[in-house]
Amino acid sequence: MLSKPVKPKLAASVILLRNIPPNSEILMIKRHKNMKFLGGFHAFPGGKMEFDDQVLNDINYFENNFSNESRRFFQIENKDIETKLIHALYITAIRELFEEVGVLLVTNEEDQLINLEIINNLNKIIELRKKLLTKESKFSQILNDNKLKPIYHHLKPFKHFITPEISPIRYDTYFFTLKMPQNQKVLSLSKEIEDYRWLEPKEALKKYNQGEIKLIPPQLACITDLKKLNR
């Protein structure tokens, strides 16, 4: 008797871009070789949705910053998905980006982007990230306690993939593109990541074809489409 397919977990991934076409580069991370899922593969920052990603009480603010273009994307990909889950996907993307590479897509209480070139800001962000990585604080708590607001409209929904039913570990993943926020940088990597590199899409595809990096089909499809846009 065939077993039922595993239900896929909602997840979000961020394709971080720097420079402008035709010289855009994407941030590729190398997952630690000892990881249970896709160890040693190159990917984009991201991960599965957590319960805490669904508790931030700013749904009205999110809806006011949710573009018609983004709405259309989700209506096409999954017309039955609820707004509160879309909101949680954006939070997942922002949290995972901060956890894995230290890029924080928020504004402060003066409605300004966080400037990591100011040493006091940098030290504060490093401290907050440490609390998140050590599970001393939840992401929603960090945002609320420090009067930080997610910048939803900078994330552009790009692709949607669901792991095939034959896989024992499955994800329902939404990919977003994001231009690297001004005055921010990649900080130290989380323990899940061995290395990172900035690559032009064509360079990433070349390294994949030569066997220098390993990719799974969703990442390969994203990079292939980004290459077409990078002209």
Z-matrix of the N, CA and C atoms (Angstrom, degrees):
N
C 1 1.462
C 2 1.522 1 109.86
N 3 1.322 2 115.76 1 129.90
C 4 1.453 3 120.14 2 -179.28
C 5 1.522 4 110.37 3 -74.63
N 6 1.340 5 115.64 4 137.16
C 7 1.462 6 119.50 5 177.69
C 8 1.523 7 110.09 6 -78.98
N 9 1.317 8 115.87 7 154.26
C 10 1.460 9 120.51 8 179.62
C 11 1.526 10 109.38 9 -70.67
N 12 1.335 11 117.79 10 144.66
C 13 1.464 12 120.36 11 177.51
C 14 1.530 13 111.00 12 -60.46
N 15 1.308 14 115.74 13 145.98
C 16 1.463 15 121.50 14 176.00
C 17 1.530 16 108.95 15 -67.22
N 18 1.322 17 116.75 16 136.98
C 19 1.463 18 120.25 17 177.84
C 20 1.528 19 109.45 18 -70.39
N 21 1.332 20 118.12 19 127.93
C 22 1.464 21 119.57 20 -178.99
C 23 1.522 22 112.32 21 -70.96
N 24 1.329 23 115.73 22 143.02
C 25 1.464 24 121.49 23 177.99
C 26 1.529 25 109.30 24 -91.51
N 27 1.321 26 116.54 25 138.74
C 28 1.462 27 120.18 26 177.47
C 29 1.523 28 109.91 27 -65.07
N 30 1.325 29 115.66 28 139.20
C 31 1.460 30 121.30 29 -178.67
C 32 1.522 31 109.68 30 -148.86
N 33 1.318 32 115.39 31 162.67
C 34 1.466 33 121.16 32 178.40
C 35 1.518 34 109.34 33 -137.61
N 36 1.318 35 115.80 34 146.89
C 37 1.461 36 122.00 35 -179.70
C 38 1.525 37 108.70 36 -138.39
N 39 1.334 38 116.16 37 144.20
C 40 1.467 39 121.00 38 -175.27
C 41 1.522 40 110.65 39 -117.70
N 42 1.333 41 115.21 40 123.02
C 43 1.464 42 121.44 41 174.54
C 44 1.521 43 106.63 42 -93.21
N 45 1.327 44 115.57 43 101.84
C 46 1.460 45 121.44 44 -176.74
C 47 1.524 46 109.29 45 -84.59
N 48 1.329 47 116.48 46 127.64
C 49 1.463 48 122.47 47 -175.92
C 50 1.521 49 110.74 48 -116.13
N 51 1.325 50 116.37 49 142.11
C 52 1.461 51 119.96 50 170.40
C 53 1.528 52 108.97 51 -133.38
N 54 1.317 53 115.55 52 157.73
C 55 1.468 54 123.47 53 -173.47
C 56 1.530 55 109.45 54 68.62
N 57 1.307 56 116.52 55 179.64
C 58 1.464 57 120.79 56 -178.03
C 59 1.529 58 109.20 57 -122.68
N 60 1.352 59 117.28 58 156.16
C 61 1.470 60 120.19 59 177.87
C 62 1.523 61 110.36 60 -55.74
N 63 1.327 62 119.53 61 142.98
C 64 1.469 63 126.23 62 8.50
C 65 1.530 64 114.23 63 -92.03
N 66 1.336 65 117.09 64 17.13
C 67 1.464 66 119.84 65 -177.20
C 68 1.525 67 113.46 66 -114.24
N 69 1.328 68 116.94 67 24.23
C 70 1.467 69 120.04 68 178.97
C 71 1.527 70 110.76 69 -62.60
N 72 1.323 71 115.18 70 142.02
C 73 1.463 72 121.54 71 175.40
C 74 1.526 73 109.02 72 -120.82
N 75 1.312 74 115.83 73 151.18
C 76 1.460 75 121.26 74 178.14
C 77 1.524 76 109.19 75 -116.22
N 78 1.324 77 115.36 76 146.28
C 79 1.459 78 120.07 77 178.32
C 80 1.526 79 109.25 78 -85.11
N 81 1.323 80 115.48 79 119.29
C 82 1.465 81 121.74 80 176.99
C 83 1.528 82 108.42 81 -110.82
N 84 1.327 83 116.25 82 128.86
C 85 1.456 84 120.33 83 175.67
C 86 1.527 85 109.05 84 -105.76
N 87 1.324 86 115.90 85 149.16
C 88 1.463 87 120.31 86 175.60
C 89 1.525 88 108.48 87 -105.05
N 90 1.322 89 116.01 88 115.80
C 91 1.458 90 120.78 89 -179.13
C 92 1.532 91 110.58 90 -67.32
N 93 1.316 92 115.99 91 142.22
C 94 1.461 93 120.33 92 -177.71
C 95 1.530 94 110.33 93 -57.56
N 96 1.317 95 115.28 94 137.91
C 97 1.471 96 120.86 95 -174.56
C 98 1.530 97 112.94 96 -61.44
N 99 1.335 98 117.46 97 -23.12
C 100 1.466 99 120.34 98 -178.28
C 101 1.526 100 113.67 99 -89.22
N 102 1.329 101 116.87 100 1.14
C 103 1.461 102 119.07 101 -179.70
C 104 1.523 103 110.98 102 -69.22
N 105 1.322 104 116.07 103 142.64
C 106 1.466 105 121.90 104 -177.40
C 107 1.524 106 111.41 105 -64.29
N 108 1.327 107 116.43 106 -39.01
C 109 1.467 108 121.12 107 -176.48
C 110 1.523 109 109.59 108 -107.94
N 111 1.324 110 116.77 109 113.88
C 112 1.468 111 124.12 110 175.54
C 113 1.527 112 113.38 111 58.06
N 114 1.323 113 116.52 112 40.63
C 115 1.456 114 120.11 113 175.29
C 116 1.523 115 111.36 114 -61.06
N 117 1.340 116 116.82 115 133.75
C 118 1.458 117 121.94 116 179.69
C 119 1.518 118 114.78 117 85.65
N 120 1.323 119 117.85 118 -6.43
C 121 1.464 120 121.29 119 178.95
C 122 1.526 121 110.77 120 -84.73
N 123 1.333 122 115.33 121 153.93
C 124 1.460 123 121.06 122 172.02
C 125 1.531 124 108.86 123 -89.71
N 126 1.306 125 115.42 124 144.91
C 127 1.462 126 120.11 125 -176.44
C 128 1.524 127 108.78 126 -155.75
N 129 1.326 128 115.43 127 -168.89
C 130 1.459 129 122.59 128 173.40
C 131 1.529 130 107.48 129 -110.39
N 132 1.334 131 117.92 130 154.82
C 133 1.468 132 118.88 131 175.94
C 134 1.529 133 110.82 132 -54.89
N 135 1.317 134 116.48 133 138.00
C 136 1.463 135 119.35 134 179.78
C 137 1.508 136 111.63 135 164.96
N 138 1.323 137 115.18 136 176.30
C 139 1.451 138 120.11 137 179.56
C 140 1.513 139 111.33 138 175.78
N 141 1.315 140 115.24 139 -176.22
C 142 1.465 141 120.27 140 -174.88
C 143 1.526 142 111.46 141 -77.44
N 144 1.323 143 114.57 142 154.88
C 145 1.458 144 121.36 143 176.76
C 146 1.525 145 109.68 144 -68.83
N 147 1.331 146 115.79 145 138.12
C 148 1.457 147 121.68 146 175.39
C 149 1.528 148 109.74 147 -108.98
N 150 1.318 149 116.17 148 162.63
C 151 1.469 150 119.37 149 -179.67
C 152 1.525 151 110.67 150 -57.44
N 153 1.325 152 116.90 151 -40.40
C 154 1.468 153 120.44 152 -177.67
C 155 1.527 154 112.53 153 -62.52
N 156 1.330 155 117.11 154 -24.53
C 157 1.470 156 119.93 155 178.62
C 158 1.530 157 111.66 156 -67.72
N 159 1.314 158 116.91 157 -12.24
C 160 1.466 159 121.13 158 -176.59
C 161 1.528 160 113.57 159 -104.54
N 162 1.338 161 117.56 160 5.83
C 163 1.468 162 118.89 161 -172.63
C 164 1.530 163 113.82 162 -107.19
N 165 1.329 164 118.64 163 -11.40
C 166 1.465 165 119.94 164 -176.97
C 167 1.528 166 109.67 165 -64.62
N 168 1.319 167 115.82 166 125.86
C 169 1.465 168 121.37 167 -172.29
C 170 1.535 169 111.16 168 -93.34
N 171 1.333 170 115.70 169 65.05
C 172 1.474 171 118.71 170 177.14
C 173 1.527 172 110.90 171 -137.92
N 174 1.331 173 116.29 172 36.39
C 175 1.461 174 121.12 173 -175.66
C 176 1.528 175 112.03 174 -60.84
N 177 1.342 176 118.09 175 -35.33
C 178 1.468 177 120.18 176 178.96
C 179 1.525 178 110.58 177 -67.05
N 180 1.329 179 116.13 178 -41.67
C 181 1.467 180 120.44 179 176.95
C 182 1.527 181 109.88 180 -62.08
N 183 1.332 182 116.37 181 -41.37
C 184 1.465 183 120.44 182 178.42
C 185 1.524 184 110.99 183 -61.09
N 186 1.325 185 117.13 184 -48.80
C 187 1.465 186 120.52 185 -177.82
C 188 1.524 187 111.73 186 -62.18
N 189 1.323 188 117.10 187 -33.44
C 190 1.468 189 120.43 188 178.45
C 191 1.522 190 112.15 189 -71.48
N 192 1.327 191 117.06 190 -17.80
C 193 1.466 192 121.69 191 -179.60
C 194 1.527 193 112.03 192 -112.37
N 195 1.317 194 116.08 193 16.06
C 196 1.465 195 122.43 194 -178.21
C 197 1.525 196 108.12 195 -100.97
N 198 1.328 197 116.52 196 108.92
C 199 1.468 198 120.90 197 -172.61
C 200 1.524 199 112.11 198 -70.88
N 201 1.325 200 115.42 199 157.90
C 202 1.468 201 120.67 200 176.91
C 203 1.525 202 111.17 201 -61.88
N 204 1.323 203 115.90 202 -35.83
C 205 1.471 204 120.41 203 178.28
C 206 1.530 205 110.93 204 -61.90
N 207 1.331 206 115.86 205 -42.63
C 208 1.467 207 119.98 206 178.62
C 209 1.525 208 111.13 207 -67.56
N 210 1.321 209 116.40 208 -38.25
C 211 1.470 210 120.15 209 177.41
C 212 1.526 211 110.60 210 -59.49
N 213 1.325 212 115.33 211 -43.91
C 214 1.469 213 119.75 212 -179.01
C 215 1.524 214 110.84 213 -62.35
N 216 1.333 215 116.73 214 -39.84
C 217 1.464 216 120.65 215 178.98
C 218 1.528 217 110.52 216 -56.68
N 219 1.321 218 117.09 217 -49.51
C 220 1.462 219 120.34 218 -177.39
C 221 1.523 220 111.96 219 -70.63
N 222 1.323 221 117.64 220 -32.16
C 223 1.465 222 120.20 221 176.61
C 224 1.524 223 111.14 222 -65.00
N 225 1.328 224 116.29 223 -36.05
C 226 1.463 225 121.00 224 179.00
C 227 1.532 226 110.71 225 -74.34
N 228 1.338 227 116.46 226 -44.63
C 229 1.466 228 120.68 227 -174.96
C 230 1.530 229 112.98 228 -75.12
N 231 1.313 230 116.25 229 -36.94
C 232 1.472 231 119.80 230 -177.52
C 233 1.523 232 108.54 231 -160.22
N 234 1.312 233 115.90 232 87.60
C 235 1.472 234 120.27 233 -173.85
C 236 1.524 235 112.71 234 -65.27
N 237 1.335 236 117.77 235 -16.66
C 238 1.466 237 120.81 236 -177.33
C 239 1.527 238 113.53 237 -94.31
N 240 1.329 239 117.53 238 -4.68
C 241 1.463 240 119.10 239 -177.57
C 242 1.528 241 109.98 240 -69.37
N 243 1.327 242 116.24 241 136.28
C 244 1.459 243 121.32 242 -177.78
C 245 1.523 244 110.54 243 -81.50
N 246 1.334 245 115.35 244 151.15
C 247 1.463 246 120.48 245 -179.50
C 248 1.522 247 111.35 246 -57.75
N 249 1.335 248 117.18 247 -36.93
C 250 1.465 249 119.22 248 -178.22
C 251 1.530 250 111.43 249 -65.22
N 252 1.348 251 117.47 250 -30.11
C 253 1.462 252 119.51 251 176.82
C 254 1.521 253 111.15 252 -77.26
N 255 1.330 254 117.32 253 -35.30
C 256 1.465 255 120.23 254 174.86
C 257 1.526 256 108.89 255 -61.83
N 258 1.321 257 115.92 256 -44.78
C 259 1.467 258 121.49 257 176.85
C 260 1.528 259 110.25 258 -56.20
N 261 1.329 260 116.60 259 -45.78
C 262 1.463 261 121.06 260 -179.59
C 263 1.528 262 111.88 261 -65.29
N 264 1.333 263 117.58 262 -33.04
C 265 1.466 264 120.75 263 176.53
C 266 1.521 265 110.96 264 -63.63
N 267 1.322 266 116.57 265 -40.59
C 268 1.465 267 120.14 266 177.67
C 269 1.526 268 110.37 267 -64.56
N 270 1.318 269 116.97 268 -42.07
C 271 1.463 270 120.49 269 177.35
C 272 1.528 271 110.12 270 -62.48
N 273 1.323 272 116.44 271 -42.51
C 274 1.467 273 120.96 272 177.65
C 275 1.520 274 110.69 273 -57.36
N 276 1.326 275 116.35 274 -46.12
C 277 1.465 276 121.18 275 -179.79
C 278 1.524 277 110.98 276 -60.72
N 279 1.333 278 116.77 277 -45.91
C 280 1.467 279 121.31 278 -177.89
C 281 1.526 280 110.75 279 -67.06
N 282 1.327 281 116.89 280 -42.09
C 283 1.469 282 120.44 281 179.39
C 284 1.521 283 111.64 282 -65.14
N 285 1.332 284 116.96 283 -47.80
C 286 1.463 285 120.30 284 -178.30
C 287 1.527 286 111.52 285 -62.17
N 288 1.318 287 116.51 286 -37.76
C 289 1.465 288 120.25 287 178.33
C 290 1.527 289 110.04 288 -61.90
N 291 1.324 290 116.16 289 -42.20
C 292 1.466 291 121.01 290 179.12
C 293 1.525 292 110.55 291 -68.42
N 294 1.322 293 116.96 292 -45.20
C 295 1.465 294 120.77 293 -179.68
C 296 1.520 295 111.95 294 -59.50
N 297 1.321 296 116.28 295 -48.15
C 298 1.465 297 120.02 296 -168.02
C 299 1.520 298 113.68 297 -83.58
N 300 1.334 299 118.46 298 -37.08
C 301 1.472 300 118.86 299 -176.04
C 302 1.526 301 113.56 300 -131.13
N 303 1.341 302 118.61 301 -0.09
C 304 1.461 303 120.79 302 173.83
C 305 1.510 304 116.44 303 83.26
N 306 1.322 305 118.24 304 7.74
C 307 1.469 306 121.02 305 176.99
C 308 1.525 307 107.86 306 -86.34
N 309 1.353 308 116.22 307 124.94
C 310 1.463 309 120.76 308 -173.62
C 311 1.529 310 110.41 309 -116.44
N 312 1.317 311 115.87 310 110.24
C 313 1.464 312 122.67 311 -175.77
C 314 1.529 313 110.05 312 -92.28
N 315 1.333 314 115.39 313 76.85
C 316 1.465 315 121.15 314 -179.39
C 317 1.526 316 109.70 315 -144.33
N 318 1.338 317 115.15 316 165.87
C 319 1.466 318 121.09 317 168.23
C 320 1.523 319 108.00 318 -114.79
N 321 1.341 320 115.46 319 157.43
C 322 1.466 321 120.09 320 177.78
C 323 1.529 322 110.03 321 -88.26
N 324 1.327 323 116.94 322 -172.52
C 325 1.466 324 119.36 323 -175.75
C 326 1.523 325 112.16 324 -69.42
N 327 1.346 326 117.90 325 -14.44
C 328 1.470 327 120.95 326 173.24
C 329 1.524 328 111.35 327 -89.94
N 330 1.320 329 116.45 328 8.50
C 331 1.465 330 123.25 329 179.43
C 332 1.527 331 111.93 330 65.66
N 333 1.321 332 116.74 331 33.67
C 334 1.462 333 122.27 332 -179.76
C 335 1.526 334 109.94 333 -113.60
N 336 1.335 335 115.09 334 147.80
C 337 1.463 336 119.99 335 173.62
C 338 1.522 337 110.00 336 -63.08
N 339 1.323 338 115.74 337 146.83
C 340 1.458 339 119.99 338 177.06
C 341 1.533 340 109.03 339 -70.86
N 342 1.340 341 116.85 340 124.62
C 343 1.460 342 122.25 341 -179.10
C 344 1.529 343 108.87 342 -100.85
N 345 1.332 344 116.43 343 106.46
C 346 1.464 345 120.23 344 -177.58
C 347 1.525 346 112.87 345 -81.52
N 348 1.342 347 116.97 346 -0.51
C 349 1.461 348 119.23 347 174.35
C 350 1.528 349 110.72 348 -79.72
N 351 1.331 350 116.69 349 -13.02
C 352 1.461 351 121.56 350 173.52
C 353 1.525 352 107.17 351 -89.20
N 354 1.320 353 116.46 352 119.23
C 355 1.464 354 121.09 353 -168.75
C 356 1.527 355 112.35 354 -59.99
N 357 1.335 356 118.05 355 -36.44
C 358 1.467 357 120.05 356 178.80
C 359 1.521 358 111.10 357 -63.71
N 360 1.332 359 115.93 358 -40.01
C 361 1.466 360 120.19 359 176.60
C 362 1.523 361 110.70 360 -63.59
N 363 1.337 362 115.68 361 -44.85
C 364 1.462 363 120.82 362 -178.56
C 365 1.523 364 110.83 363 -60.11
N 366 1.326 365 116.49 364 -47.06
C 367 1.467 366 120.17 365 -179.74
C 368 1.525 367 111.43 366 -62.21
N 369 1.333 368 115.73 367 -39.03
C 370 1.465 369 120.07 368 179.54
C 371 1.530 370 110.99 369 -65.11
N 372 1.332 371 116.00 370 -44.38
C 373 1.465 372 120.25 371 -179.21
C 374 1.530 373 110.88 372 -65.53
N 375 1.329 374 116.90 373 -40.20
C 376 1.468 375 120.69 374 176.87
C 377 1.530 376 110.19 375 -60.09
N 378 1.335 377 116.32 376 -41.07
C 379 1.468 378 121.34 377 178.97
C 380 1.533 379 111.26 378 -64.87
N 381 1.343 380 116.44 379 -44.07
C 382 1.466 381 120.27 380 -179.98
C 383 1.525 382 111.12 381 -65.23
N 384 1.324 383 115.92 382 -40.18
C 385 1.464 384 119.61 383 -179.92
C 386 1.529 385 110.92 384 -65.62
N 387 1.316 386 116.46 385 -38.61
C 388 1.467 387 120.32 386 177.63
C 389 1.529 388 110.20 387 -60.52
N 390 1.333 389 116.30 388 -41.19
C 391 1.470 390 120.15 389 178.85
C 392 1.522 391 111.06 390 -63.86
N 393 1.330 392 115.91 391 -36.64
C 394 1.463 393 120.16 392 178.96
C 395 1.526 394 110.78 393 -69.47
N 396 1.332 395 116.68 394 -45.90
C 397 1.463 396 120.99 395 -176.87
C 398 1.530 397 112.47 396 -67.89
N 399 1.331 398 116.58 397 -32.10
C 400 1.467 399 120.27 398 179.54
C 401 1.527 400 111.67 399 -88.87
N 402 1.334 401 115.73 400 1.97
C 403 1.472 402 123.09 401 -179.81
C 404 1.523 403 112.70 402 63.59
N 405 1.335 404 115.81 403 22.70
C 406 1.467 405 119.73 404 173.87
C 407 1.527 406 110.34 405 -70.93
N 408 1.341 407 116.20 406 -31.87
C 409 1.466 408 121.66 407 179.66
C 410 1.521 409 110.09 408 -135.24
N 411 1.329 410 116.24 409 145.90
C 412 1.457 411 121.86 410 171.55
C 413 1.528 412 108.81 411 -81.07
N 414 1.336 413 115.97 412 157.04
C 415 1.461 414 119.94 413 -178.65
C 416 1.528 415 110.94 414 -63.36
N 417 1.324 416 117.66 415 -42.30
C 418 1.467 417 120.43 416 179.24
C 419 1.525 418 111.06 417 -60.75
N 420 1.318 419 116.45 418 -36.73
C 421 1.466 420 121.26 419 178.64
C 422 1.524 421 110.59 420 -67.01
N 423 1.331 422 116.56 421 -41.79
C 424 1.466 423 120.92 422 178.46
C 425 1.524 424 110.56 423 -60.95
N 426 1.332 425 116.34 424 -44.27
C 427 1.463 426 120.04 425 179.72
C 428 1.525 427 110.95 426 -64.10
N 429 1.318 428 117.00 427 -48.26
C 430 1.465 429 120.82 428 -176.91
C 431 1.527 430 112.37 429 -66.25
N 432 1.326 431 116.38 430 -45.18
C 433 1.472 432 120.12 431 -176.62
C 434 1.522 433 112.37 432 -65.47
N 435 1.333 434 116.85 433 -28.74
C 436 1.469 435 120.86 434 -176.14
C 437 1.526 436 112.86 435 -107.34
N 438 1.342 437 116.01 436 10.81
C 439 1.472 438 122.09 437 177.71
C 440 1.533 439 111.51 438 53.20
N 441 1.327 440 114.98 439 46.95
C 442 1.460 441 121.70 440 179.03
C 443 1.525 442 109.50 441 -103.90
N 444 1.339 443 116.47 442 140.23
C 445 1.463 444 121.13 443 -179.73
C 446 1.530 445 110.43 444 -118.67
N 447 1.328 446 118.15 445 129.14
C 448 1.471 447 120.73 446 176.43
C 449 1.527 448 111.04 447 -60.91
N 450 1.330 449 115.45 448 145.13
C 451 1.469 450 120.80 449 176.63
C 452 1.529 451 107.01 450 -100.39
N 453 1.296 452 116.14 451 88.42
C 454 1.460 453 120.96 452 -173.80
C 455 1.524 454 113.13 453 -69.23
N 456 1.332 455 116.93 454 -40.65
C 457 1.466 456 119.40 455 -169.75
C 458 1.525 457 113.54 456 -71.45
N 459 1.333 458 118.40 457 -11.14
C 460 1.471 459 119.77 458 176.74
C 461 1.529 460 111.72 459 -77.82
N 462 1.322 461 116.55 460 -21.25
C 463 1.471 462 120.76 461 177.65
C 464 1.524 463 109.76 462 -83.86
N 465 1.329 464 116.14 463 125.69
C 466 1.466 465 121.32 464 -178.86
C 467 1.534 466 109.33 465 -111.84
N 468 1.337 467 118.32 466 115.93
C 469 1.471 468 119.22 467 177.34
C 470 1.521 469 110.67 468 -60.64
N 471 1.336 470 115.92 469 134.82
C 472 1.466 471 120.64 470 -170.08
C 473 1.530 472 113.15 471 -124.62
N 474 1.321 473 116.99 472 -48.64
C 475 1.463 474 121.34 473 -177.27
C 476 1.530 475 109.93 474 -145.71
N 477 1.329 476 115.16 475 162.76
C 478 1.462 477 121.54 476 178.91
C 479 1.525 478 108.31 477 -143.22
N 480 1.330 479 115.95 478 125.10
C 481 1.463 480 120.89 479 -179.85
C 482 1.530 481 110.26 480 -135.60
N 483 1.329 482 115.55 481 144.79
C 484 1.466 483 121.57 482 174.82
C 485 1.525 484 108.20 483 -120.41
N 486 1.332 485 116.94 484 129.71
C 487 1.461 486 121.56 485 179.30
C 488 1.532 487 109.89 486 -57.48
N 489 1.345 488 118.09 487 136.59
C 490 1.474 489 120.93 488 -179.99
C 491 1.526 490 112.72 489 -54.21
N 492 1.326 491 115.89 490 152.73
C 493 1.467 492 121.84 491 -175.20
C 494 1.524 493 113.49 492 -64.98
N 495 1.317 494 117.72 493 -20.98
C 496 1.470 495 119.93 494 -178.39
C 497 1.526 496 112.24 495 -74.85
N 498 1.334 497 117.65 496 -15.46
C 499 1.465 498 120.91 497 -176.37
C 500 1.531 499 111.28 498 -77.72
N 501 1.350 500 117.66 499 139.67
C 502 1.470 501 120.44 500 177.52
C 503 1.529 502 112.73 501 -75.73
N 504 1.336 503 116.78 502 -18.47
C 505 1.470 504 122.17 503 176.09
C 506 1.524 505 107.09 504 -121.99
N 507 1.330 506 116.80 505 120.07
C 508 1.464 507 119.46 506 -173.42
C 509 1.531 508 111.28 507 -128.40
N 510 1.341 509 114.12 508 143.72
C 511 1.463 510 120.54 509 177.44
C 512 1.523 511 110.23 510 -132.32
N 513 1.309 512 114.90 511 145.27
C 514 1.460 513 124.09 512 173.54
C 515 1.525 514 104.79 513 -107.83
N 516 1.329 515 115.85 514 92.56
C 517 1.462 516 121.19 515 -165.44
C 518 1.523 517 113.24 516 -107.94
N 519 1.329 518 114.11 517 132.33
C 520 1.462 519 121.56 518 174.31
C 521 1.528 520 108.19 519 -106.89
N 522 1.331 521 115.07 520 128.05
C 523 1.458 522 121.62 521 -179.73
C 524 1.529 523 109.38 522 -101.18
N 525 1.327 524 115.16 523 134.64
C 526 1.461 525 122.10 524 178.11
C 527 1.526 526 109.51 525 -119.98
N 528 1.327 527 116.90 526 148.04
C 529 1.461 528 120.35 527 169.54
C 530 1.525 529 108.49 528 -100.92
N 531 1.322 530 115.03 529 151.00
C 532 1.462 531 121.21 530 -179.11
C 533 1.516 532 109.56 531 -151.07
N 534 1.328 533 116.90 532 126.81
C 535 1.457 534 120.26 533 172.35
C 536 1.524 535 108.02 534 -73.64
N 537 1.322 536 116.07 535 135.78
C 538 1.461 537 120.90 536 -178.38
C 539 1.530 538 109.59 537 -54.01
N 540 1.347 539 118.03 538 121.64
C 541 1.467 540 120.11 539 -179.94
C 542 1.529 541 111.61 540 -59.33
N 543 1.315 542 115.94 541 143.99
C 544 1.462 543 120.81 542 179.41
C 545 1.527 544 110.39 543 -61.70
N 546 1.327 545 115.04 544 146.48
C 547 1.463 546 122.72 545 175.17
C 548 1.533 547 113.21 546 60.09
N 549 1.339 548 115.69 547 27.13
C 550 1.457 549 119.60 548 172.84
C 551 1.525 550 109.03 549 -124.00
N 552 1.319 551 115.30 550 166.20
C 553 1.460 552 120.57 551 -178.66
C 554 1.521 553 109.17 552 -153.07
N 555 1.311 554 115.30 553 164.36
C 556 1.460 555 120.42 554 174.66
C 557 1.525 556 108.11 555 -72.24
N 558 1.317 557 116.48 556 124.78
C 559 1.458 558 121.13 557 177.99
C 560 1.527 559 109.09 558 -92.07
N 561 1.313 560 117.64 559 -167.32
C 562 1.463 561 119.96 560 178.13
C 563 1.522 562 109.47 561 -58.95
N 564 1.313 563 116.60 562 150.97
C 565 1.459 564 121.90 563 -174.73
C 566 1.525 565 111.13 564 -84.59
N 567 1.329 566 115.67 565 152.62
C 568 1.462 567 119.61 566 174.48
C 569 1.526 568 108.99 567 -71.98
N 570 1.324 569 116.49 568 166.51
C 571 1.468 570 120.88 569 -176.14
C 572 1.525 571 112.42 570 -66.54
N 573 1.336 572 117.16 571 -14.09
C 574 1.464 573 120.83 572 179.60
C 575 1.527 574 112.22 573 -80.16
N 576 1.333 575 116.69 574 -9.94
C 577 1.464 576 120.71 575 -172.35
C 578 1.524 577 110.57 576 -119.33
N 579 1.332 578 116.31 577 131.30
C 580 1.463 579 121.81 578 178.77
C 581 1.520 580 112.03 579 -84.63
N 582 1.333 581 115.98 580 -38.72
C 583 1.463 582 119.76 581 -170.90
C 584 1.525 583 108.71 582 -162.26
N 585 1.332 584 115.24 583 168.53
C 586 1.462 585 119.83 584 172.67
C 587 1.519 586 108.82 585 -145.80
N 588 1.312 587 115.52 586 160.64
C 589 1.462 588 120.35 587 175.54
C 590 1.523 589 109.30 588 -155.47
N 591 1.336 590 114.75 589 149.46
C 592 1.463 591 121.22 590 173.16
C 593 1.524 592 107.70 591 -93.97
N 594 1.329 593 116.45 592 126.51
C 595 1.460 594 120.96 593 -178.05
C 596 1.520 595 110.71 594 -135.23
N 597 1.328 596 116.26 595 141.31
C 598 1.459 597 118.84 596 167.40
C 599 1.529 598 107.52 597 -68.54
N 600 1.329 599 118.43 598 146.67
C 601 1.467 600 119.97 599 -178.51
C 602 1.526 601 113.38 600 -52.00
N 603 1.336 602 117.29 601 -42.60
C 604 1.469 603 119.31 602 -178.84
C 605 1.528 604 111.10 603 -65.28
N 606 1.337 605 116.23 604 -33.14
C 607 1.462 606 120.41 605 178.73
C 608 1.532 607 110.19 606 -70.58
N 609 1.330 608 116.48 607 -39.72
C 610 1.465 609 120.41 608 177.98
C 611 1.525 610 110.84 609 -62.81
N 612 1.340 611 116.56 610 -41.99
C 613 1.469 612 120.55 611 178.71
C 614 1.524 613 111.12 612 -65.52
N 615 1.321 614 116.41 613 -38.12
C 616 1.465 615 120.45 614 178.30
C 617 1.529 616 110.47 615 -62.82
N 618 1.330 617 116.41 616 -45.15
C 619 1.463 618 120.42 617 -179.98
C 620 1.531 619 110.88 618 -65.12
N 621 1.318 620 116.38 619 -35.19
C 622 1.469 621 120.39 620 177.23
C 623 1.526 622 110.09 621 -65.87
N 624 1.325 623 116.72 622 -47.33
C 625 1.470 624 121.03 623 -178.46
C 626 1.523 625 112.23 624 -65.24
N 627 1.329 626 116.64 625 -27.32
C 628 1.462 627 120.79 626 178.75
C 629 1.533 628 112.31 627 -89.43
N 630 1.327 629 116.11 628 -0.32
C 631 1.460 630 120.17 629 177.65
C 632 1.518 631 114.89 630 81.20
N 633 1.344 632 117.14 631 13.15
C 634 1.467 633 120.09 632 -178.88
C 635 1.524 634 112.32 633 -79.47
N 636 1.318 635 116.58 634 -29.35
C 637 1.459 636 120.39 635 176.96
C 638 1.529 637 108.97 636 -132.06
N 639 1.333 638 115.74 637 152.89
C 640 1.468 639 121.10 638 178.59
C 641 1.524 640 109.49 639 -107.49
N 642 1.328 641 115.59 640 134.32
C 643 1.462 642 121.92 641 179.39
C 644 1.523 643 109.15 642 -133.18
N 645 1.330 644 116.57 643 151.92
C 646 1.459 645 120.31 644 171.00
C 647 1.532 646 108.21 645 -101.14
N 648 1.339 647 118.21 646 163.95
C 649 1.469 648 121.30 647 -172.38
C 650 1.531 649 116.58 648 -51.13
N 651 1.345 650 121.18 649 -41.68
C 652 1.472 651 118.18 650 -179.77
C 653 1.521 652 113.42 651 -60.80
N 654 1.340 653 116.83 652 -44.91
C 655 1.463 654 119.87 653 178.38
C 656 1.525 655 110.86 654 -65.25
N 657 1.321 656 115.83 655 -39.58
C 658 1.460 657 120.43 656 179.09
C 659 1.528 658 110.43 657 -61.85
N 660 1.328 659 116.83 658 -42.80
C 661 1.470 660 121.10 659 179.40
C 662 1.523 661 111.05 660 -64.86
N 663 1.329 662 116.87 661 -41.93
C 664 1.466 663 120.62 662 179.00
C 665 1.525 664 111.04 663 -61.90
N 666 1.326 665 116.18 664 -46.56
C 667 1.465 666 120.31 665 -177.96
C 668 1.524 667 110.65 666 -65.92
N 669 1.320 668 117.22 667 -39.01
C 670 1.468 669 121.14 668 178.45
C 671 1.523 670 110.77 669 -60.67
N 672 1.329 671 117.21 670 -44.10
C 673 1.464 672 120.54 671 178.58
C 674 1.522 673 111.56 672 -68.45
N 675 1.325 674 117.21 673 -36.69
C 676 1.463 675 120.18 674 178.36
C 677 1.523 676 111.24 675 -66.40
N 678 1.327 677 116.11 676 -33.05
C 679 1.462 678 119.42 677 176.19
C 680 1.523 679 110.54 678 -61.50
N 681 1.332 680 117.07 679 -40.28
C 682 1.468 681 121.21 680 179.29
C 683 1.527 682 111.24 681 -64.32
N 684 1.338 683 116.25 682 -34.09
C 685 1.462 684 120.53 683 -179.58
C 686 1.521 685 112.16 684 -79.68
N 687 1.336 686 116.43 685 -19.00
C 688 1.465 687 121.80 686 -174.27
C 689 1.520 688 110.67 687 -91.05
N 690 1.335 689 116.20 688 54.54
C 691 1.468 690 120.64 689 -177.89
C 692 1.513 691 110.62 690 -121.70
